Amino acid sequence: MFATAVRVVSACALVVLAGSKVSADGKDPVYEGKKFSEWASIAQTGQSVRQRSLAIDALGKIWIMERRTGAIEYVTTVLRSDKSAAVRAQSAIVIAGLREEDMKQYGAPALIDVLKTEKESKVRKEIIAAMVKFPVVCAAGVESLTPALKDPEPAVRVAAAEALALAGAMAKSAAPELIPLLKDTTKSVRIAAVYALGRVTPEAGTTIAETMAVMLGAEKDLDIRRELLVSIGLLAEKSDPIVKALTVALTDAEDEVRRGAARTLGTFGAAAAPAVEDLFKLATTDKTKDIRVDAIRAFGSALGPTGVKARLKELRPLLDPSKQPDFEVRLALVEEIAALGYDQLGVDLMSPDKGVKAEALETIVALRLRLADPQVKVREAAGIAIRKIEKKPEPKKDPEKKQ
């Protein structure tokens, strides 16, 4: 609907405005000593670039004061037709200040149309800067933004990639043009490409995620590795090469990379099972407590309840403050054990198998000791965990049948 409106308004806006418009009450607004009609004339026919640029700025101010003048229509017309790149750029800057409803009606059609044919990088940059103020405009302008990914100026390529990211799934068609930017010689462009590819929901998601996984292993720049981890997580592809790359990243020298890898694996569920031992090692040896917490969460997610239950013998000792002084880590452990609940652990307390029953009792004892933990959050979590495990949940009642 919006894209159709853009095309209709674009066609109308190509008509050069003749004369000057005044407000409905017949008044000609004055700004900086000149009437609106004078500014409109200068914007279209001024002899110097400076004069026309000042006039464009004035028309933008007049539009704010008196919308009935139609001042913004002069600005969009100049954007389409002025011979000076500086004046066209100033027009885009003024349009960028429009409110959302005015952008949709007046600004977007001109910006999207002009971007298709604009030859000057500095003008394209200002046009895109105006578009990114409103994601809906970026979504409507995907066809115009995509060619800008090949602009000779890195700043324009960055702006175009970020605008496409704002368009989200509407920009999935731009993915093939974004992929080459992963090898761009300019760091900011590579970052923008990674950022965009993680958000446009590309059709070839697995291939792109695996390409990023390879980059993660080879890339030295921390900023890019950090962005790669985020986009890999957003793509949510869980193939073996991706899991392997993230597992390797768990041993990275940078805290942010280790934590990002753990968090991303934590969203993979059972698909992250090949990384379980590496996650456990991270959870028990990393020097940064926040990373240990994320590793425990990912460990529990990868194993699932049955897997966590099978590893309780290794997890229980970590509840002891003398072995795990950071309460945040103990809290995470208690909560992962609590997630086993009655169905996984509580039933074992009544098991005829002495070994199974003893294992469950040991876990309850370890949790009861945490009721005296130095940290109140751990004490509270331990109490909740014990209740979840010991109390059999009430059977769900069938919803009442409607009469």
C-alpha positions as a printed NumPy array, in Angstrom:
array([[  0.   ,   0.   ,   0.   ],
       [  2.722,   2.466,   1.025],
       [  4.904,   1.568,  -1.971],
       [  1.952,   2.222,  -4.298],
       [  1.355,   5.586,  -2.703],
       [  5.037,   6.401,  -3.176],
       [  4.819,   5.759,  -6.913],
       [  1.644,   7.85 ,  -7.287],
       [  2.961,  10.798,  -5.339],
       [  6.317,  10.533,  -7.131],
       [  4.654,  10.97 , -10.492],
       [  2.758,  14.022,  -9.292],
       [  5.844,  15.584,  -7.729],
       [  7.681,  15.611, -11.028],
       [  5.522,  18.514, -12.15 ],
       [  7.445,  21.733, -11.543],
       [  5.593,  24.031,  -9.206],
       [  4.581,  27.274, -10.848],
       [  4.238,  30.555,  -8.973],
       [  4.014,  30.563,  -5.185],
       [  1.445,  29.228,  -2.788],
       [  0.091,  31.201,   0.107],
       [ -1.836,  30.131,   3.148],
       [ -5.598,  29.822,   2.958],
       [ -6.139,  33.14 ,   4.738],
       [ -4.241,  34.948,   1.968],
       [ -1.165,  35.754,   4.061],
       [  2.336,  35.224,   2.677],
       [  4.483,  34.04 ,   5.646],
       [  7.71 ,  35.91 ,   6.31 ],
       [ 10.967,  34.303,   7.415],
       [ 14.247,  36.149,   7.974],
       [ 12.844,  39.262,   6.327],
       [ 11.667,  37.58 ,   3.134],
       [  8.211,  36.396,   2.154],
       [  7.532,  32.781,   1.434],
       [  6.989,  33.532,  -2.251],
       [ 10.453,  35.144,  -2.434],
       [ 12.126,  32.149,  -0.836],
       [ 10.27 ,  29.795,  -3.173],
       [ 11.464,  31.774,  -6.166],
       [ 15.08 ,  31.88 ,  -4.972],
       [ 15.041,  28.121,  -4.304],
       [ 14.18 ,  27.483,  -7.947],
       [ 15.941,  30.274,  -9.781],
       [ 18.593,  31.69 ,  -7.426],
       [ 21.844,  32.544,  -9.207],
       [ 24.226,  31.024,  -6.664],
       [ 24.405,  27.672,  -4.91 ],
       [ 24.544,  29.451,  -1.561],
       [ 21.365,  31.419,  -2.303],
       [ 19.424,  28.333,  -3.3  ],
       [ 20.707,  26.327,  -0.329],
       [ 19.679,  29.088,   2.094],
       [ 16.289,  29.262,   0.411],
       [ 15.782,  25.521,   0.815],
       [ 16.596,  25.78 ,   4.504],
       [ 14.173,  28.708,   4.83 ],
       [ 11.401,  26.755,   3.126],
       [ 11.881,  23.981,   5.608],
       [ 11.451,  26.432,   8.475],
       [  8.381,  27.976,   6.816],
       [  6.833,  24.537,   6.43 ],
       [  7.096,  24.093,  10.189],
       [  5.433,  27.479,  10.771],
       [  2.775,  27.309,   8.067],
       [  2.114,  23.947,   6.462],
       [ -0.591,  25.314,   4.177],
       [  2.013,  27.072,   2.085],
       [  3.087,  23.786,   0.505],
       [  6.696,  24.834,   1.124],
       [  7.941,  21.262,   1.326],
       [  6.81 ,  20.623,  -2.251],
       [  9.329,  23.185,  -3.449],
       [ 12.031,  21.39 ,  -1.47 ],
       [ 11.237,  18.015,  -3.061],
       [ 11.113,  19.612,  -6.516],
       [ 14.575,  21.117,  -6.018],
       [ 15.867,  17.747,  -4.815],
       [ 14.754,  16.277,  -8.124],
       [ 15.916,  19.02 , -10.44 ],
       [ 18.684,  21.305,  -9.125],
       [ 21.992,  21.067, -10.993],
       [ 24.072,  21.538,  -7.844],
       [ 24.876,  18.502,  -5.696],
       [ 25.206,  20.813,  -2.685],
       [ 21.681,  22.138,  -3.144],
       [ 20.239,  18.662,  -3.669],
       [ 22.048,  17.49 ,  -0.544],
       [ 20.611,  20.412,   1.425],
       [ 17.156,  19.489,   0.182],
       [ 17.611,  15.944,   1.496],
       [ 18.765,  17.314,   4.856],
       [ 15.627,  19.452,   5.133],
       [ 13.413,  16.498,   4.179],
       [ 15.094,  14.433,   6.898],
       [ 13.534,  16.759,   9.464],
       [  9.951,  15.971,   8.434],
       [  7.483,  14.328,  10.73 ],
       [  6.498,  10.755,   9.9  ],
       [  3.194,  11.586,   8.214],
       [  4.824,  14.288,   6.104],
       [  7.706,  11.992,   5.238],
       [  5.3  ,   9.37 ,   3.91 ],
       [  3.302,  11.881,   1.858],
       [  5.984,  14.245,   0.593],
       [  9.499,  13.136,   1.485],
       [  9.606,   9.395,   0.812],
       [  8.429,   9.519,  -2.815],
       [ 11.096,  12.06 ,  -3.726],
       [ 13.886,  10.4  ,  -1.769],
       [ 13.218,   6.95 ,  -3.212],
       [ 12.895,   8.198,  -6.79 ],
       [ 15.949,  10.433,  -6.714],
       [ 18.146,   7.76 ,  -5.104],
       [ 17.608,   5.575,  -8.18 ],
       [ 19.273,   8.085, -10.498],
       [ 21.419,  10.317,  -8.268],
       [ 25.056,  10.309,  -9.426],
       [ 26.725,  12.144,  -6.534],
       [ 27.768,  10.089,  -3.512],
       [ 27.362,  12.976,  -1.061],
       [ 23.751,  13.444,  -2.155],
       [ 23.03 ,   9.718,  -1.929],
       [ 24.45 ,   9.731,   1.575],
       [ 22.084,  12.517,   2.687],
       [ 19.129,  10.87 ,   0.984],
       [ 19.773,   7.613,   2.808],
       [ 20.324,   9.496,   6.077],
       [ 16.833,  10.929,   5.629],
       [ 15.329,   7.534,   4.832],
       [ 16.74 ,   5.8  ,   7.906],
       [ 14.753,   8.116,  10.153],
       [ 11.767,   5.878,   9.373],
       [ 12.132,   2.103,   8.765],
       [  8.909,   2.082,   6.723],
       [ 10.592,   4.367,   4.186],
       [ 13.595,   2.023,   3.998],
       [ 11.254,  -0.906,   3.402],
       [  9.553,   0.95 ,   0.558],
       [ 12.894,   1.948,  -0.933],
       [ 14.73 ,  -1.396,  -1.025],
       [ 15.026,  -1.318,  -4.828],
       [ 16.639,   2.117,  -4.646],
       [ 18.888,   1.308,  -1.691],
       [ 20.333,  -1.919,  -3.082],
       [ 22.346,  -0.313,  -5.931],
       [ 23.836,   2.112,  -3.391],
       [ 25.718,  -0.86 ,  -1.896],
       [ 28.103,  -0.475,  -4.849],
       [ 28.707,   3.231,  -4.295],
       [ 32.391,   4.184,  -4.561],
       [ 32.239,   5.933,  -1.191],
       [ 32.451,   3.613,   1.848],
       [ 30.179,   5.894,   3.9  ],
       [ 27.387,   5.457,   1.363],
       [ 27.807,   1.68 ,   1.307],
       [ 27.6  ,   1.67 ,   5.101],
       [ 24.496,   3.87 ,   5.105],
       [ 22.777,   1.722,   2.487],
       [ 23.509,  -1.503,   4.389],
       [ 22.195,  -0.028,   7.637],
       [ 19.056,   1.231,   5.885],
       [ 18.419,  -2.237,   4.461],
       [ 18.866,  -3.689,   7.939],
       [ 16.102,  -1.373,   9.123],
       [ 13.884,  -2.687,   6.342],
       [ 14.272,  -6.159,   7.851],
       [ 12.613,  -9.038,   6.011],
       [ 11.383,  -6.634,   3.341],
       [ 15.014,  -6.346,   2.21 ],
       [ 15.792, -10.06 ,   1.848],
       [ 16.165,  -9.522,  -1.92 ],
       [ 19.228,  -7.369,  -1.187],
       [ 21.163, -10.218,   0.457],
       [ 23.062, -11.233,  -2.715],
       [ 24.367,  -7.661,  -3.007],
       [ 25.285,  -7.505,   0.679],
       [ 27.365, -10.7  ,   0.659],
       [ 30.275,  -9.253,  -1.393],
       [ 30.6  ,  -6.482,   1.196],
       [ 31.741,  -9.085,   3.741],
       [ 35.104,  -8.864,   1.949],
       [ 35.098,  -5.091,   1.535],
       [ 38.437,  -3.415,   2.153],
       [ 36.849,  -0.949,   4.578],
       [ 36.172,  -2.217,   8.104],
       [ 33.021,  -0.143,   8.647],
       [ 31.511,  -1.548,   5.458],
       [ 32.217,  -5.14 ,   6.528],
       [ 30.604,  -4.478,   9.905],
       [ 27.553,  -2.913,   8.247],
       [ 27.221,  -5.892,   5.887],
       [ 27.395,  -8.389,   8.754],
       [ 24.865,  -6.307,  10.693],
       [ 22.455,  -6.144,   7.751],
       [ 22.704,  -9.816,   6.778],
       [ 21.727, -10.792,  10.292],
       [ 18.541,  -8.764,  10.024],
       [ 17.17 ,  -9.073,   6.492],
       [ 16.259, -12.768,   6.94 ],
       [ 18.008, -13.872,   3.74 ],
       [ 16.793, -16.898,   1.812],
       [ 20.208, -18.61 ,   1.924],
       [ 20.455, -18.241,   5.7  ],
       [ 22.503, -21.381,   6.309],
       [ 25.086, -20.547,   3.654],
       [ 25.437, -16.98 ,   4.906],
       [ 25.701, -18.066,   8.549],
       [ 28.37 , -20.611,   7.649],
       [ 30.256, -17.93 ,   5.73 ],
       [ 30.14 , -15.793,   8.852],
       [ 31.323, -18.744,  10.943],
       [ 34.398, -19.037,   8.727],
       [ 34.973, -15.286,   9.083],
       [ 34.702, -15.624,  12.862],
       [ 37.585, -18.064,  12.896],
       [ 39.813, -15.936,  10.678],
       [ 38.883, -12.364,  11.648],
       [ 41.296, -10.521,  13.964],
       [ 39.247,  -7.388,  14.557],
       [ 37.235,  -7.548,  17.784],
       [ 34.435,  -5.266,  16.561],
       [ 33.791,  -7.47 ,  13.55 ],
       [ 33.96 , -10.707,  15.582],
       [ 31.458,  -9.249,  18.025],
       [ 29.062,  -8.307,  15.213],
       [ 29.504, -11.715,  13.59 ],
       [ 28.401, -13.44 ,  16.792],
       [ 25.263, -11.313,  17.01 ],
       [ 24.289, -11.908,  13.387],
       [ 24.99 , -15.645,  13.577],
       [ 22.647, -15.746,  16.544],
       [ 19.958, -13.78 ,  14.721],
       [ 20.16 , -16.039,  11.675],
       [ 19.514, -18.955,  14.051],
       [ 21.164, -21.485,  11.749],
       [ 22.559, -24.448,  13.697],
       [ 24.567, -26.53 ,  11.265],
       [ 27.676, -28.427,  12.407],
       [ 30.17 , -25.912,  10.917],
       [ 28.469, -23.096,  12.809],
       [ 28.451, -24.996,  16.119],
       [ 32.124, -25.911,  15.632],
       [ 33.095, -22.307,  14.946],
       [ 31.249, -21.116,  18.048],
       [ 32.867, -23.869,  20.112],
       [ 36.313, -22.682,  19.038],
       [ 35.287, -19.125,  19.948],
       [ 34.702, -20.293,  23.541],
       [ 38.492, -20.298,  23.924],
       [ 39.025, -16.854,  22.388],
       [ 41.342, -14.5  ,  24.262],
       [ 38.685, -11.756,  24.303],
       [ 36.006, -11.881,  27.002],
       [ 33.348, -10.457,  24.685],
       [ 33.917, -13.178,  22.11 ],
       [ 33.8  , -16.029,  24.646],
       [ 30.65 , -14.627,  26.177],
       [ 29.033, -13.991,  22.805],
       [ 29.801, -17.536,  21.687],
       [ 28.34 , -18.999,  24.889],
       [ 25.207, -16.901,  24.621],
       [ 24.681, -17.805,  20.986],
       [ 25.14 , -21.51 ,  21.699],
       [ 22.649, -21.076,  24.521],
       [ 19.971, -20.236,  21.946],
       [ 20.661, -23.389,  19.911],
       [ 19.151, -25.882,  22.351],
       [ 20.035, -29.511,  21.639],
       [ 21.856, -28.511,  18.443],
       [ 24.658, -27.196,  20.69 ],
       [ 25.218, -30.661,  22.235],
       [ 28.644, -31.085,  20.536],
       [ 29.828, -28.068,  22.537],
       [ 28.711, -29.368,  25.935],
       [ 32.144, -30.332,  27.293],
       [ 33.669, -27.055,  26.157],
       [ 30.807, -25.166,  27.798],
       [ 31.312, -27.075,  31.042],
       [ 35.014, -26.273,  30.998],
       [ 34.202, -22.613,  30.413],
       [ 31.68 , -22.684,  33.253],
       [ 34.223, -24.063,  35.695],
       [ 37.457, -22.362,  34.675],
       [ 36.817, -18.998,  33.026],
       [ 38.129, -16.041,  34.979],
       [ 35.049, -13.889,  34.268],
       [ 31.956, -14.726,  36.321],
       [ 29.46 , -13.415,  33.741],
       [ 30.951, -15.779,  31.167],
       [ 30.675, -18.679,  33.611],
       [ 27.012, -17.835,  34.156],
       [ 26.302, -17.767,  30.409],
       [ 28.223, -21.019,  29.968],
       [ 26.082, -22.721,  32.617],
       [ 22.892, -21.515,  30.929],
       [ 24.12 , -22.752,  27.551],
       [ 25.26 , -26.049,  29.114],
       [ 21.785, -26.641,  30.529],
       [ 20.089, -25.658,  27.279],
       [ 22.297, -27.954,  25.185],
       [ 21.838, -30.977,  27.453],
       [ 18.159, -30.563,  28.252],
       [ 16.632, -31.847,  31.529],
       [ 17.657, -35.472,  31.044],
       [ 21.238, -34.514,  30.231],
       [ 21.517, -32.112,  33.183],
       [ 20.172, -34.805,  35.504],
       [ 22.898, -37.166,  34.325],
       [ 25.572, -34.581,  35.222],
       [ 24.317, -33.676,  38.721],
       [ 27.261, -35.41 ,  40.375],
       [ 29.559, -32.864,  38.669],
       [ 27.275, -29.896,  39.267],
       [ 26.516, -30.346,  42.984],
       [ 30.047, -29.55 ,  44.238],
       [ 29.918, -26.236,  42.379],
       [ 27.111, -25.078,  44.677],
       [ 29.601, -24.812,  47.547],
       [ 30.705, -21.162,  48.062],
       [ 34.21 , -22.348,  48.938],
       [ 34.497, -23.811,  45.439],
       [ 32.346, -21.257,  43.654],
       [ 32.635, -17.885,  45.427],
       [ 30.61 , -15.884,  42.89 ],
       [ 26.968, -16.062,  43.944],
       [ 25.734, -15.301,  40.408],
       [ 27.22 , -18.594,  39.248],
       [ 25.727, -20.507,  42.19 ],
       [ 22.375, -18.881,  41.423],
       [ 22.537, -20.027,  37.799],
       [ 23.365, -23.569,  38.921],
       [ 20.478, -23.667,  41.386],
       [ 18.067, -22.459,  38.714],
       [ 19.254, -25.043,  36.187],
       [ 18.714, -27.79 ,  38.786],
       [ 15.33 , -26.345,  39.701],
       [ 14.289, -26.658,  36.048],
       [ 14.401, -30.46 ,  36.462],
       [ 11.341, -30.204,  38.668],
       [  9.276, -33.051,  40.003],
       [  9.04 , -34.987,  36.753],
       [ 12.797, -35.351,  36.33 ],
       [ 14.041, -35.382,  39.922],
       [ 11.161, -35.405,  42.395],
       [  9.901, -38.81 ,  41.324],
       [ 13.364, -40.212,  42.013],
       [ 12.924, -39.443,  45.712],
       [ 10.37 , -42.271,  45.835],
       [ 12.181, -44.611,  43.478],
       [ 12.552, -48.267,  44.551],
       [ 16.045, -48.096,  43.062],
       [ 18.309, -47.207,  45.988],
       [ 20.973, -45.69 ,  43.761],
       [ 18.511, -43.438,  41.956],
       [ 16.887, -42.381,  45.236],
       [ 20.252, -41.666,  46.876],
       [ 21.295, -39.493,  43.933],
       [ 18.106, -37.436,  44.208],
       [ 18.511, -37.086,  47.983],
       [ 22.074, -35.839,  47.559],
       [ 20.818, -33.115,  45.264],
       [ 18.115, -32.099,  47.749],
       [ 20.711, -31.99 ,  50.537],
       [ 22.968, -29.797,  48.4  ],
       [ 20.037, -27.441,  47.742],
       [ 19.057, -27.36 ,  51.433],
       [ 22.574, -26.26 ,  52.293],
       [ 22.01 , -23.288,  49.987],
       [ 19.129, -22.17 ,  52.225],
       [ 21.946, -20.828,  54.41 ],
       [ 23.87 , -19.31 ,  51.499],
       [ 25.547, -15.95 ,  52.216],
       [ 23.524, -14.388,  49.379],
       [ 19.774, -13.921,  49.751],
       [ 19.089, -14.488,  46.036],
       [ 20.681, -17.911,  46.211],
       [ 18.724, -18.738,  49.386],
       [ 15.458, -17.731,  47.719],
       [ 16.257, -19.686,  44.546],
       [ 17.167, -22.781,  46.578],
       [ 13.817, -22.645,  48.372],
       [ 11.975, -22.401,  45.07 ],
       [ 14.027, -25.26 ,  43.625],
       [ 13.255, -27.571,  46.552],
       [  9.522, -26.871,  46.288],
       [  9.527, -27.501,  42.541],
       [ 11.309, -30.815,  42.965],
       [  9.47 , -32.154,  46.038],
       [  5.921, -31.054,  45.273],
       [  4.026, -33.061,  42.721],
       [  2.193, -30.662,  40.393],
       [ -1.586, -30.855,  40.459],
       [ -3.115, -32.461,  37.383],
       [ -4.466, -30.018,  34.87 ],
       [ -8.231, -29.705,  34.865],
       [-10.131, -29.961,  31.633],
       [-11.637, -26.631,  30.644],
       [-15.336, -26.394,  31.352],
       [-17.464, -27.298,  28.413],
       [-19.483, -24.473,  27.007],
       [-23.206, -24.826,  27.478]])
